[in-house]
Amino acid sequence: MEGKLSIWIKGGSFSHSSDLYMKVLIDDKEVWKTDEKDGSSPDWDSTVVKHIKGEYEKIILKLMDEDTFSRDDVIGTVEFPICDTVSGINGSFDVKDAEDNSVGTVDVNINFEEGDVSMFDLLGSMLHKDD
């Protein structure tokens, strides 16, 4: 799989309200995070574009609570198979805690555009997985 992966995190509605942000991982590698927003309905309206090359399995979005004096807390997660991004992922999706309970929904749009990654595109935005 080689091409451009675009992830737009629009916002969400959650049962938890505090300093919330969304962390984006491809497989287990953190690639980006949104800005922290106060309240239970953050409007992040944030996009990241990554050029990827290699075999990846999933995109993981982790809803996080920013803490000043301790480690940030994971409130919940939602996962998407990377193969589903070719046809596009768009909508509101359940974010679930460690006990599989819904903590709210996140609005996202995720697309993958297959193609060769140019040298210009590689600068600063390439994820390469060795075989």
Legacy VTK file of the C-alpha trace (Angstrom):
# vtk DataFile Version 3.0
C-alpha trace
ASCII
DATASET POLYDATA
POINTS 131 float
0.000 0.000 0.000
1.446 3.321 -1.084
-0.255 6.683 -1.278
-1.768 9.607 0.583
-3.850 9.123 3.741
-6.042 12.080 4.797
-7.679 12.162 8.227
-10.110 14.953 9.102
-11.326 14.968 12.697
-14.301 17.313 12.740
-15.444 17.121 16.354
-17.355 14.986 18.783
-19.843 14.656 21.576
-18.688 12.879 24.723
-19.929 12.011 28.209
-16.583 13.239 29.586
-15.862 16.957 29.605
-12.475 18.390 30.258
-9.353 19.180 28.229
-9.980 16.698 25.409
-7.862 15.930 22.374
-7.675 13.110 19.847
-4.478 11.147 19.266
-4.035 9.428 15.871
-2.068 6.197 15.520
-1.360 4.066 12.477
-0.962 0.586 13.870
0.901 1.382 17.113
2.796 4.460 15.912
1.519 7.878 16.989
1.464 10.151 13.952
-0.470 13.215 15.086
-2.817 14.738 17.641
-5.417 17.487 17.628
-5.280 20.567 19.794
-6.803 20.240 23.269
-10.321 21.665 23.623
-12.440 22.287 26.735
-15.911 20.820 27.103
-17.817 17.712 26.119
-18.416 18.728 22.468
-15.044 19.785 21.058
-14.896 21.248 17.549
-11.402 20.263 16.433
-11.840 20.724 12.665
-8.307 19.369 12.181
-6.756 17.532 9.256
-3.568 15.565 8.858
-2.183 14.146 5.611
0.387 11.358 5.738
2.072 9.639 2.835
2.356 5.965 3.657
4.216 3.055 2.158
4.003 -0.460 3.556
1.481 -2.883 4.948
-0.568 -1.320 7.723
-3.590 -2.818 9.468
-5.489 -0.078 11.270
-5.976 3.538 12.181
-6.620 4.117 15.878
-8.153 7.287 17.276
-7.694 7.731 21.034
-9.770 10.257 22.940
-7.459 11.730 25.557
-7.913 13.914 28.641
-4.976 16.266 29.119
-3.626 16.350 32.672
-1.177 18.983 33.862
0.501 17.118 36.706
0.142 13.474 35.644
0.012 11.274 32.576
-2.841 12.061 30.159
-5.791 9.669 30.478
-7.175 7.546 27.648
-10.959 8.076 27.732
-11.773 5.808 24.785
-10.780 4.554 21.350
-12.185 3.819 17.917
-10.407 1.747 15.261
-10.726 1.552 11.488
-9.246 -1.142 9.230
-6.844 0.626 6.888
-8.282 -1.297 3.908
-11.631 0.507 4.473
-10.007 3.887 3.809
-9.735 3.167 0.068
-13.505 3.491 -0.317
-13.573 6.277 2.291
-14.778 6.473 5.884
-17.149 9.309 6.726
-19.549 9.784 9.627
-20.027 9.641 13.384
-18.461 6.676 15.154
-18.725 5.318 18.702
-15.736 5.882 20.944
-15.516 3.101 23.544
-13.694 2.836 26.850
-11.613 -0.134 28.027
-14.788 -1.946 29.175
-16.375 -1.510 25.703
-18.852 1.131 26.928
-19.637 4.062 24.658
-18.224 7.380 25.879
-19.583 9.330 22.915
-19.088 9.797 19.196
-16.427 11.364 16.990
-17.061 12.797 13.522
-14.358 11.866 11.022
-13.583 11.674 7.337
-10.721 9.356 6.347
-9.584 8.745 2.765
-6.703 6.945 1.108
-5.556 7.870 -2.380
-3.355 5.178 -3.863
-0.339 6.177 -5.920
3.371 6.737 -5.982
4.684 9.105 -3.374
6.851 11.817 -4.962
10.092 13.014 -3.398
8.448 16.358 -2.585
5.647 14.579 -0.723
8.126 12.583 1.302
9.533 15.602 3.109
8.143 15.530 6.630
5.060 13.422 6.079
6.205 9.907 5.170
5.440 6.783 7.130
7.428 3.832 5.867
7.080 0.346 7.239
9.928 -2.028 6.513
8.873 -5.426 5.232
LINES 1 132
131 0 1 2 3 4 5 6 7 8 9 10 11 12 13 14 15 16 17 18 19 20 21 22 23 24 25 26 27 28 29 30 31 32 33 34 35 36 37 38 39 40 41 42 43 44 45 46 47 48 49 50 51 52 53 54 55 56 57 58 59 60 61 62 63 64 65 66 67 68 69 70 71 72 73 74 75 76 77 78 79 80 81 82 83 84 85 86 87 88 89 90 91 92 93 94 95 96 97 98 99 100 101 102 103 104 105 106 107 108 109 110 111 112 113 114 115 116 117 118 119 120 121 122 123 124 125 126 127 128 129 130
